[in-house]
Amino acid sequence: MNAHSGYALAALLLALLPATLVRAAQGATAREVGARVAAGLPACAQCHGPNGEGQPASGFPRLAGQGKQYLIKQLQDFRAGRRKSPIMEDIAKSLDDAAIESVSAFYQGVVLPEAPAGAPEPKPGPAIVGATLATHGNWDKDVPACFACHGADGAGIAPHFPAIAQQNAAYTASQLRAWKSGTRLNDPQGLMKAVADRLSDADIDAVSAYLESPRARGK
């Protein structure tokens, strides 16, 4: 299933979401409530995988292990229309603040196994470009290293800088192009817009492939 074919399914699943889901979980931990919210929104698993691992072929991002505060902000931005997505805007509007906090806490706590050692590597030329952009940047273009903001090995720095290593390349590339085109504008102080504007399409593809690869995690 791709993003477009998921719209109708998401709308149907939203209609089935119990309005009292979070209230019924009184006494449970935040992570337990979050698990129930995710279970009550089957679109979470349909699009992002049963454990939030993402679906690279369809461009749906990995949520597992992502920082709680970052996920809260994205859901709030979808709900308010500051970030655009026909699927996610409707889903976020169905969630109150408590549900958003709980489901974000749940996905932050999910730990996935490492990607298989045999995962395909980028071709040598683009891999060098991607590795250079991630670790050193390109100061001829005033592009800082990805890891300067997103932390060592792209593990993320809460609350504003998400984990970018292990994220699927299709999603990373789509978001960089969204910032570049101006269709995504919810980054702090326009930082990602400024970076993306200085990246060529080849740069975007190269760094996205590198970040998905085991090399980005020091493997």
Backbone as CSV, one residue per row, in Angstrom:
resi,resn,N_x,N_y,N_z,CA_x,CA_y,CA_z,C_x,C_y,C_z
1,MET,0.849,-1.195,0.000,0.000,0.000,0.000,0.881,1.240,0.000
2,ASN,0.573,2.229,-0.853,1.326,3.465,-0.843,0.515,4.554,-0.160
3,ALA,1.116,5.762,-0.077,0.477,6.851,0.665,-0.878,7.209,0.088
4,HIS,-0.992,7.186,-1.239,-2.251,7.593,-1.863,-3.358,6.563,-1.630
5,SER,-2.995,5.286,-1.772,-4.030,4.261,-1.594,-4.431,4.111,-0.141
6,GLY,-3.636,4.715,0.763,-3.966,4.612,2.175,-4.990,5.617,2.647
7,TYR,-5.318,6.647,1.845,-6.229,7.698,2.306,-7.601,7.148,2.712
8,ALA,-8.204,6.350,1.834,-9.542,5.841,2.116,-9.524,4.913,3.321
9,LEU,-8.476,4.077,3.395,-8.370,3.161,4.532,-8.232,3.941,5.828
10,ALA,-7.398,4.978,5.812,-7.203,5.777,7.029,-8.515,6.413,7.477
11,ALA,-9.274,6.924,6.544,-10.549,7.559,6.892,-11.500,6.546,7.524
12,LEU,-11.538,5.334,6.966,-12.398,4.293,7.522,-11.969,3.921,8.937
13,LEU,-10.668,3.756,9.125,-10.167,3.367,10.431,-10.398,4.449,11.470
14,LEU,-10.288,5.700,11.061,-10.552,6.801,11.980,-11.994,6.767,12.481
15,ALA,-12.901,6.406,11.604,-14.310,6.351,11.991,-14.563,5.274,13.043
16,LEU,-13.665,4.277,13.083,-13.839,3.185,14.036,-13.122,3.433,15.360
17,LEU,-12.361,4.521,15.474,-11.598,4.787,16.678,-12.526,5.100,17.846
18,PRO,-12.454,4.360,18.947,-13.313,4.658,20.105,-12.978,6.013,20.704
19,ALA,-13.974,6.821,20.917,-13.743,8.167,21.456,-13.245,8.115,22.884
20,THR,-13.529,7.024,23.590,-13.156,6.943,25.006,-11.906,6.095,25.222
21,LEU,-11.114,5.887,24.167,-9.980,4.967,24.253,-9.016,5.340,25.368
22,VAL,-8.624,6.605,25.426,-7.649,7.011,26.437,-8.282,7.037,27.817
23,ARG,-9.514,7.522,27.908,-10.183,7.592,29.206,-10.366,6.207,29.829
24,ALA,-10.523,5.213,28.979,-10.733,3.853,29.476,-9.462,3.239,30.035
25,ALA,-8.332,3.909,29.814,-7.050,3.341,30.225,-6.554,3.946,31.533
26,GLN,-7.433,4.465,32.351,-7.036,5.078,33.611,-6.269,4.073,34.465
27,GLY,-5.172,4.559,35.039,-4.358,3.696,35.872,-3.228,3.026,35.119
28,ALA,-3.251,3.036,33.784,-2.177,2.449,32.995,-1.029,3.442,32.880
29,THR,0.168,2.930,32.591,1.302,3.816,32.359,1.117,4.539,31.036
30,ALA,1.904,5.619,30.845,1.804,6.385,29.602,2.106,5.509,28.400
31,ARG,3.090,4.617,28.542,3.445,3.767,27.407,2.344,2.747,27.118
32,GLU,1.710,2.229,28.170,0.595,1.285,27.973,-0.577,1.974,27.288
33,VAL,-0.853,3.217,27.717,-1.920,3.973,27.058,-1.560,4.203,25.599
34,GLY,-0.299,4.556,25.354,0.138,4.787,23.984,-0.015,3.561,23.111
35,ALA,0.287,2.392,23.684,0.119,1.152,22.936,-1.345,0.933,22.581
36,ARG,-2.245,1.286,23.503,-3.680,1.122,23.236,-4.165,2.122,22.193
37,VAL,-3.613,3.342,22.239,-3.977,4.324,21.215,-3.525,3.832,19.846
38,ALA,-2.284,3.337,19.749,-1.774,2.831,18.478,-2.602,1.649,17.993
39,ALA,-2.995,0.767,18.935,-3.819,-0.384,18.565,-5.201,0.055,18.118
40,GLY,-5.710,1.159,18.684,-7.020,1.669,18.299,-6.994,2.433,16.992
41,LEU,-5.800,2.707,16.493,-5.622,3.354,15.192,-4.896,2.376,14.280
42,PRO,-5.600,1.414,13.707,-4.922,0.418,12.868,-4.111,1.038,11.743
43,ALA,-4.418,2.273,11.348,-3.628,2.933,10.316,-2.177,3.083,10.741
44,CYS,-1.910,3.148,12.059,-0.521,3.221,12.526,0.255,2.017,12.006
45,ALA,-0.286,0.831,12.243,0.393,-0.387,11.814,0.321,-0.574,10.303
46,GLN,-0.817,-0.210,9.695,-0.963,-0.376,8.248,0.089,0.423,7.494
47,CYS,0.391,1.623,7.981,1.319,2.494,7.257,2.745,2.413,7.802
48,HIS,2.888,2.365,9.126,4.210,2.458,9.737,4.754,1.120,10.203
49,GLY,4.024,0.036,9.950,4.484,-1.287,10.356,4.000,-1.642,11.747
50,PRO,3.899,-2.929,12.063,3.349,-3.370,13.347,4.135,-2.892,14.546
51,ASN,5.429,-2.619,14.368,6.259,-2.142,15.466,6.832,-0.751,15.199
52,GLY,6.186,-0.024,14.283,6.670,1.312,13.966,7.970,1.324,13.197
53,GLU,8.269,0.215,12.499,9.542,0.109,11.786,9.549,0.833,10.448
54,GLY,8.379,1.305,10.007,8.292,1.997,8.725,8.127,1.037,7.563
55,GLN,7.778,1.595,6.417,7.640,0.807,5.195,8.404,1.516,4.078
56,PRO,9.684,1.166,3.895,10.512,1.853,2.903,9.928,1.865,1.496
57,ALA,9.332,0.744,1.077,8.826,0.673,-0.293,7.713,1.675,-0.543
58,SER,6.970,2.016,0.502,5.861,2.952,0.358,6.201,4.361,0.846
59,GLY,7.394,4.528,1.404,7.803,5.847,1.866,7.257,6.255,3.213
60,PHE,6.688,5.293,3.974,6.188,5.620,5.309,7.342,5.535,6.308
61,PRO,7.530,6.564,7.154,8.730,6.616,7.979,8.719,5.677,9.169
62,ARG,9.906,5.419,9.661,10.096,4.694,10.912,9.725,5.616,12.062
63,LEU,8.928,5.112,13.001,8.579,5.847,14.220,9.276,5.264,15.442
64,ALA,9.607,3.994,15.414,10.210,3.317,16.560,11.504,3.999,16.975
65,GLY,11.598,4.327,18.255,12.804,4.935,18.780,12.920,6.428,18.553
66,GLN,11.963,7.016,17.848,12.003,8.455,17.609,11.682,9.194,18.913
67,GLY,12.255,10.364,19.109,12.067,11.094,20.352,10.626,11.485,20.602
68,LYS,10.196,11.364,21.846,8.818,11.656,22.225,8.432,13.095,21.892
69,GLN,9.249,14.056,22.286,8.897,15.455,22.072,8.832,15.797,20.587
70,TYR,9.705,15.187,19.796,9.653,15.419,18.356,8.348,14.878,17.780
71,LEU,7.958,13.666,18.189,6.716,13.082,17.683,5.505,13.898,18.119
72,ILE,5.524,14.379,19.360,4.432,15.228,19.836,4.292,16.455,18.942
73,LYS,5.415,17.102,18.661,5.363,18.314,17.831,4.817,18.002,16.437
74,GLN,5.256,16.891,15.838,4.780,16.574,14.490,3.280,16.311,14.487
75,LEU,2.787,15.555,15.471,1.351,15.287,15.545,0.556,16.563,15.798
76,GLN,1.076,17.421,16.658,0.401,18.693,16.898,0.403,19.564,15.642
77,ASP,1.504,19.531,14.899,1.580,20.312,13.659,0.629,19.770,12.600
78,PHE,0.529,18.440,12.502,-0.452,17.855,11.581,-1.865,18.275,11.988
79,ARG,-2.143,18.213,13.288,-3.480,18.534,13.782,-3.846,19.992,13.500
80,ALA,-2.857,20.871,13.607,-3.102,22.301,13.394,-2.965,22.726,11.936
81,GLY,-2.559,21.799,11.069,-2.391,22.143,9.666,-1.073,22.807,9.339
82,ARG,-0.146,22.838,10.307,1.165,23.431,10.039,2.054,22.486,9.241
83,ARG,1.746,21.200,9.274,2.419,20.216,8.439,1.336,19.484,7.670
84,LYS,1.568,19.281,6.380,0.520,18.784,5.498,0.670,17.297,5.184
85,SER,-0.426,16.592,5.301,-0.541,15.199,4.869,-2.006,14.819,4.955
86,PRO,-2.640,14.438,3.838,-4.060,14.082,3.886,-4.370,12.978,4.892
87,ILE,-3.439,12.021,5.060,-3.678,10.942,6.016,-3.452,11.435,7.438
88,MET,-2.267,12.004,7.679,-1.888,12.328,9.051,-2.684,13.487,9.640
89,GLU,-3.111,14.421,8.829,-3.910,15.534,9.365,-5.215,15.016,9.972
90,ASP,-5.892,14.102,9.276,-7.146,13.556,9.795,-6.913,12.718,11.047
91,ILE,-5.850,11.915,11.037,-5.559,11.094,12.206,-5.249,11.974,13.409
92,ALA,-4.399,12.976,13.224,-4.005,13.837,14.339,-5.195,14.605,14.903
93,LYS,-6.121,14.995,14.040,-7.299,15.723,14.515,-8.204,14.852,15.381
94,SER,-8.058,13.536,15.276,-8.867,12.637,16.097,-8.261,12.420,17.486
95,LEU,-7.058,12.944,17.718,-6.354,12.709,18.966,-6.311,13.969,19.825
96,ASP,-6.601,13.818,21.119,-6.428,14.949,22.023,-4.978,14.974,22.506
97,ASP,-4.640,15.956,23.342,-3.258,16.111,23.783,-2.764,14.891,24.548
98,ALA,-3.628,14.303,25.372,-3.233,13.135,26.158,-2.904,11.947,25.258
99,ALA,-3.710,11.746,24.227,-3.467,10.638,23.303,-2.184,10.862,22.513
100,ILE,-1.957,12.097,22.087,-0.730,12.414,21.346,0.499,12.142,22.203
101,GLU,0.446,12.567,23.468,1.590,12.341,24.360,1.803,10.851,24.602
102,SER,0.737,10.112,24.773,0.855,8.685,25.078,1.381,7.887,23.897
103,VAL,0.867,8.140,22.718,1.321,7.369,21.564,2.759,7.741,21.212
104,SER,3.145,8.990,21.467,4.528,9.406,21.225,5.474,8.711,22.192
105,ALA,5.056,8.594,23.461,5.860,7.888,24.460,5.999,6.411,24.090
106,PHE,4.924,5.841,23.571,4.966,4.436,23.174,6.001,4.206,22.080
107,TYR,5.962,4.998,21.014,6.893,4.777,19.913,8.332,5.102,20.303
108,GLN,8.526,6.061,21.210,9.886,6.340,21.674,10.489,5.113,22.344
109,GLY,9.650,4.336,23.024,10.145,3.193,23.780,10.314,1.915,22.984
110,VAL,9.917,1.910,21.714,10.042,0.694,20.909,11.482,0.546,20.424
111,VAL,12.090,-0.581,20.724,13.462,-0.862,20.288,13.405,-1.969,19.242
112,LEU,13.963,-1.681,18.080,13.969,-2.653,16.991,15.362,-3.256,16.837
113,PRO,15.447,-4.471,16.311,16.764,-5.052,16.030,17.454,-4.278,14.916
114,GLU,18.763,-4.418,14.862,19.524,-3.762,13.806,19.086,-4.279,12.447
115,ALA,19.245,-3.427,11.430,18.939,-3.849,10.062,19.838,-5.016,9.676
116,PRO,19.359,-5.920,8.813,20.179,-7.057,8.405,21.513,-6.614,7.828
117,ALA,22.564,-7.387,8.126,23.893,-7.025,7.654,23.971,-6.998,6.135
118,GLY,23.095,-7.745,5.488,23.136,-7.807,4.032,22.339,-6.728,3.341
119,ALA,21.889,-5.705,4.059,21.122,-4.628,3.441,21.925,-3.965,2.342
120,PRO,21.295,-3.594,1.215,22.049,-3.026,0.094,22.723,-1.723,0.473
121,GLU,23.943,-1.550,-0.020,24.710,-0.333,0.215,24.583,0.593,-0.985
122,PRO,24.685,1.908,-0.764,24.695,2.829,-1.895,25.892,2.564,-2.797
123,LYS,25.800,2.970,-4.057,26.929,2.847,-4.970,28.073,3.725,-4.480
124,PRO,29.327,3.340,-4.779,30.484,4.040,-4.200,30.476,5.555,-4.366
125,GLY,30.202,6.060,-5.575,30.224,7.509,-5.783,29.227,8.247,-4.908
126,PRO,27.927,7.926,-5.025,26.927,8.562,-4.153,27.171,8.308,-2.673
127,ALA,27.735,7.132,-2.325,27.988,6.832,-0.918,28.997,7.801,-0.329
128,ILE,30.014,8.151,-1.116,31.022,9.102,-0.645,30.391,10.471,-0.448
129,VAL,29.559,10.888,-1.409,28.866,12.183,-1.287,27.960,12.186,-0.067
130,GLY,27.176,11.114,0.101,26.255,11.036,1.221,26.972,11.035,2.550
131,ALA,28.057,10.256,2.649,28.820,10.197,3.891,29.434,11.556,4.217
132,THR,29.927,12.249,3.199,30.543,13.555,3.415,29.516,14.567,3.902
133,LEU,28.336,14.582,3.275,27.293,15.511,3.706,26.846,15.219,5.142
134,ALA,26.721,13.949,5.471,26.250,13.575,6.803,27.262,13.908,7.884
135,THR,28.533,13.650,7.617,29.539,13.768,8.669,30.308,15.085,8.658
136,HIS,30.450,15.705,7.468,31.242,16.932,7.367,30.484,18.105,6.754
137,GLY,29.416,17.832,6.024,28.709,18.892,5.317,29.431,19.284,4.037
138,ASN,29.000,20.391,3.471,29.657,20.945,2.274,29.734,22.452,2.470
139,TRP,30.841,22.897,3.008,30.943,24.304,3.374,31.111,25.218,2.172
140,ASP,31.421,24.644,0.995,31.407,25.453,-0.230,29.994,25.948,-0.529
141,LYS,29.004,25.168,-0.070,27.599,25.545,-0.250,26.954,26.014,1.060
142,ASP,27.755,26.181,2.107,27.233,26.547,3.432,26.245,25.511,3.955
143,VAL,26.533,24.243,3.703,25.706,23.150,4.199,26.407,22.497,5.387
144,PRO,25.834,22.587,6.589,26.464,21.945,7.755,26.284,20.432,7.698
145,ALA,27.089,19.729,8.462,26.944,18.276,8.555,25.602,17.922,9.179
146,CYS,24.954,16.898,8.652,23.688,16.426,9.241,23.881,16.096,10.716
147,PHE,25.017,15.433,11.031,25.244,14.960,12.387,25.575,16.103,13.347
148,ALA,25.878,17.287,12.829,26.141,18.428,13.700,24.892,18.801,14.489
149,CYS,23.727,18.629,13.872,22.456,18.936,14.539,21.752,17.682,15.054
150,HIS,21.856,16.604,14.286,21.094,15.393,14.603,21.867,14.407,15.471
151,GLY,23.050,14.808,15.919,23.789,13.986,16.867,24.697,12.966,16.217
152,ALA,25.573,12.408,17.039,26.516,11.410,16.557,25.789,10.248,15.900
153,ASP,26.235,9.897,14.710,25.619,8.798,13.947,24.144,9.027,13.661
154,GLY,23.690,10.297,13.715,22.298,10.599,13.363,21.280,10.056,14.324
155,ALA,21.660,9.895,15.606,20.766,9.285,16.594,19.714,10.251,17.114
156,GLY,19.811,11.546,16.775,18.836,12.531,17.203,19.236,13.239,18.482
157,ILE,18.807,14.489,18.617,19.004,15.266,19.838,17.652,15.892,20.182
158,ALA,17.082,15.459,21.298,15.761,15.950,21.715,15.861,17.420,22.126
159,PRO,14.787,18.193,21.956,13.490,17.770,21.406,13.314,18.078,19.928
160,HIS,14.229,18.859,19.331,13.952,19.386,17.993,14.548,18.580,16.844
161,PHE,15.609,17.816,17.125,16.316,17.154,16.038,16.070,15.649,16.092
162,PRO,15.297,15.113,15.151,14.922,13.692,15.201,16.075,12.787,14.791
163,ALA,15.936,11.515,15.139,16.860,10.504,14.631,16.678,10.395,13.121
164,ILE,17.793,10.377,12.407,17.721,10.266,10.948,18.419,9.010,10.431
165,ALA,19.302,8.416,11.230,19.895,7.139,10.837,18.842,6.054,10.967
166,GLN,18.892,5.085,10.073,17.940,3.979,9.982,16.586,4.408,9.404
167,GLN,16.425,5.696,9.119,15.187,6.121,8.472,15.260,5.726,7.005
168,ASN,14.116,5.301,6.437,14.188,4.836,5.056,14.469,6.001,4.100
169,ALA,15.244,5.693,3.067,15.746,6.720,2.160,14.630,7.436,1.414
170,ALA,13.580,6.703,1.053,12.481,7.326,0.305,11.821,8.420,1.125
171,TYR,11.637,8.165,2.428,11.003,9.166,3.278,11.930,10.365,3.483
172,THR,13.198,10.113,3.798,14.136,11.214,4.008,14.215,12.101,2.777
173,ALA,14.335,11.485,1.608,14.416,12.265,0.368,13.144,13.065,0.135
174,SER,11.993,12.477,0.417,10.732,13.183,0.186,10.611,14.399,1.100
175,GLN,11.103,14.280,2.341,11.018,15.412,3.262,12.005,16.515,2.900
176,LEU,13.209,16.150,2.483,14.170,17.163,2.033,13.618,17.921,0.829
177,ARG,12.971,17.201,-0.076,12.385,17.878,-1.249,11.172,18.721,-0.845
178,ALA,10.449,18.276,0.185,9.315,19.077,0.665,9.801,20.383,1.277
179,TRP,10.878,20.333,2.050,11.443,21.571,2.590,11.962,22.463,1.460
180,LYS,12.612,21.843,0.487,13.181,22.621,-0.617,12.090,23.319,-1.425
181,SER,10.975,22.638,-1.638,9.885,23.214,-2.432,8.997,24.149,-1.618
182,GLY,9.140,24.106,-0.296,8.314,24.946,0.558,6.994,24.326,0.965
183,THR,6.792,23.029,0.666,5.547,22.367,1.069,5.618,21.841,2.499
184,ARG,6.817,21.801,3.077,6.952,21.532,4.510,7.717,22.698,5.127
185,LEU,7.155,23.285,6.173,7.724,24.514,6.740,7.704,24.512,8.263
186,ASN,7.651,23.329,8.887,7.491,23.306,10.343,8.794,23.023,11.084
187,ASP,9.923,23.312,10.442,11.209,23.121,11.089,11.586,24.345,11.923
188,PRO,12.328,24.176,13.028,12.692,25.315,13.876,13.508,26.359,13.120
189,GLN,13.040,27.593,13.100,13.748,28.736,12.519,14.121,28.547,11.048
190,GLY,13.377,27.691,10.351,13.632,27.490,8.932,14.958,26.842,8.618
191,LEU,15.547,26.128,9.591,16.870,25.546,9.398,16.895,24.525,8.273
192,MET,15.938,23.601,8.265,15.953,22.559,7.234,15.645,23.125,5.859
193,LYS,14.813,24.132,5.786,14.554,24.800,4.509,15.847,25.382,3.960
194,ALA,16.620,26.039,4.818,17.875,26.653,4.376,18.865,25.603,3.886
195,VAL,18.926,24.469,4.586,19.831,23.394,4.169,19.369,22.778,2.857
196,ALA,18.100,22.427,2.779,17.574,21.744,1.592,17.712,22.609,0.339
197,ASP,17.560,23.915,0.492,17.685,24.810,-0.653,19.066,24.715,-1.296
198,ARG,20.067,24.319,-0.537,21.448,24.276,-1.035,21.855,22.890,-1.522
199,LEU,20.934,21.930,-1.457,21.226,20.567,-1.891,20.665,20.317,-3.285
200,SER,21.460,19.693,-4.123,20.959,19.264,-5.434,20.145,17.992,-5.262
201,ASP,19.417,17.605,-6.315,18.665,16.350,-6.245,19.608,15.174,-6.012
202,ALA,20.792,15.213,-6.640,21.769,14.136,-6.447,22.257,14.105,-5.000
203,ASP,22.461,15.285,-4.402,22.865,15.351,-2.995,21.798,14.725,-2.101
204,ILE,20.551,15.079,-2.362,19.442,14.568,-1.547,19.372,13.050,-1.623
205,ASP,19.462,12.509,-2.830,19.408,11.058,-2.979,20.596,10.383,-2.299
206,ALA,21.778,10.994,-2.420,22.983,10.387,-1.857,22.949,10.372,-0.330
207,VAL,22.612,11.495,0.281,22.621,11.535,1.746,21.478,10.700,2.321
208,SER,20.349,10.640,1.630,19.230,9.820,2.105,19.599,8.337,2.081
209,ALA,20.256,7.903,1.011,20.686,6.502,0.913,21.735,6.184,1.969
210,TYR,22.647,7.118,2.194,23.687,6.886,3.202,23.079,6.753,4.594
211,LEU,22.144,7.621,4.938,21.548,7.595,6.275,20.783,6.298,6.525
212,GLU,20.218,5.715,5.476,19.509,4.443,5.636,20.476,3.275,5.808
213,SER,21.683,3.403,5.307,22.619,2.284,5.270,23.253,2.022,6.633
214,PRO,23.756,0.798,6.863,24.434,0.491,8.131,25.633,1.379,8.381
215,ARG,26.250,1.918,7.332,27.444,2.762,7.522,27.143,3.980,8.376
216,ALA,25.935,4.513,8.267,25.587,5.705,9.028,25.550,5.437,10.535
217,ARG,25.460,4.172,10.903,25.417,3.805,12.314,26.749,3.215,12.764
218,GLY,27.799,3.457,11.954,29.129,2.969,12.307,29.290,1.476,12.128
219,LYS,28.432,0.855,11.271,28.490,-0.592,11.075,29.403,-0.943,9.887
